[in-house]
Amino acid sequence: MGRKNQFRRRRKKGLEVAARRRRRWRRWRRALAAGVLVAGVTALGVWAHSQWPRWRQQWLAGERLFPLKEIQITTPLRAVTREQILLRSGLRAGQNLLAIDLARVRRALEEIPYAAEVSVERVLPHVVRIGIIERRPVARVRLYSRFGEESLEARICYLDGEGMVMPGGMEGRPGDDPFADEPLPEVVGVDPTEVTLGQMTGDLRLRWALRLIEVYRQLRLDEQAGLRTIDLTETGVLHVALDNGVRATLGPDELPRQLLRLFYLQEVGRANGRRLLQVDLSIPNNCPSLWTPAEPSAPSAGFPKGVLKLPLARDV
């Protein structure tokens, strides 16, 4: 019995050793296979990465795949031309649609002074859509430059409500100016060094004039008489001329109240058979004014819709 048990123990131990060897061999074989697989995938990735520029140029960025055939302008334009868009964007027929850098195209178009918002969209297989929301000018500025030895040449620029300086045309060439027929107020007395095309003006006086235009429109006073000129020549005041011939001097404070007083004075004058010619509203407690007899046929314009009618004793 003793010998049999000893034999059994030896046989069992031998079987266990063989089983451990087989397990180690399987683990080593799996590790070897995984290593070979990782090495193969890595080598394939390195090779593919090295070949990617050639493949991209040949298949993706080549003009044979998804060539650009149409550039669609999705918004109505008045100042920005299609030629400007093509020149700034660098887009041309035949370019591979997938290779076009839309962010670069958008940044290039945003540099157009009249462009307020720009969107660029890729539409497979052959279309690029461009949308531009234009800035709307609210004022006109005339800048003079010497042409020759004696003559001066005037160039028209425009300002939007944010102070962006936008190009117009040369004086005497209305065909070059998209807003030549717009009844916009002209700002005079502007320092030319403060006006740079394609940039926001930092001139505080110009900002003040733009604020005046904004308030004048908010009060809807332009329905009765439009702003003709805003003169910045004198420090601390604005000299304003209206389409009906009235001239007013305005101070920097309480623009809405000053403009309402200006309109109310005109209405009071009409009611009393007199026409306002000139008034200084920059003086807080007084308003020196110049009057003339009104024409009998001139009817009262009445208060614009939405304008508060102030008591006479308080505002005149």
Secondary structure, DSSP 8 states (H G I E B T S, - for coil): -HHHHHHHHHHHHHHHHHHHHHHHHHHHHHHHHHHHHHHHHHHHHHHHHHHHHHHIIIIISSTTSSB--EEEE-S--SSS-HHHHHHHH---TT-BGGG--HHHHHHHHHTSTTEEEEEEEEETTTEEEEEEEE--EEEEEEEEEEETTTEEEEEEEEEETT-BEEEEEETT-GGG-TTTTS---EEES--GGG--TTSB---HHHHHHHHHHHHHHHTTGGGTS-EEEEE--STT-EEEEETTS-EEEE-SS-HHHHHHHHHHHHHHHHHTTEEEEEEE--STT---EEEEE--TT-------TT-----HHHH-
